[in-house]
Amino acid sequence: MKKRFNSKFPKGPAKKATVTGPMELEIQGYTHDLKGVSRYQSKAVFVEGALLGEKVVAKVEREQGRFITATVDKIIQTSEQRVDAQCPYYGQCGGCNLWHMQAEQQIDAKQQVLADQLGRQNVQTEQWLPALKGPLTAYRRRAR
């Protein structure tokens, strides 16, 4: 017996729209791992290497259901927080992901992410202790 389809409804699942080409974005916040966050076509976009307040052209790395991961391809409007990385291998080795941000801003951003994560668990902080600071360079976290 032949199956009959109602012509009002399309056959099979709807096609998902995919992003092709670069996207122009304005960074509105940070993720828990300090990637820039923006929105594009009602999807969240997580941009590696972008800072709060920057306008960037981002290249799509991966697209999933409700979000897109991308990397900075070109910076249109630079943030005041952006600095040149002191390490010549920054961007290649993957050991440090915030060398493009001022040191004081790194601490503030990390505190804000921690406060956001604690707030999701209904833990409110009244005040922060002063951050522990050390030398910006000449330290070692991992040995390989």
HELIX and SHEET records of a PDB file:
HELIX    1   1 ALA A  103  ARG A  120  1                                  18    
SHEET    1   A 6 MET A  23  GLU A  26  0                                        
SHEET    2   A 6 LYS A  55  GLU A  63 -1                                        
SHEET    3   A 6 PHE A  67  GLN A  77 -1                                        
SHEET    4   A 6 LYS A  43  GLU A  48  1                                        
SHEET    5   A 6 GLY A  36  TYR A  40 -1                                        
SHEET    6   A 6 GLY A  29  TYR A  30 -1                                        
END                                                                             
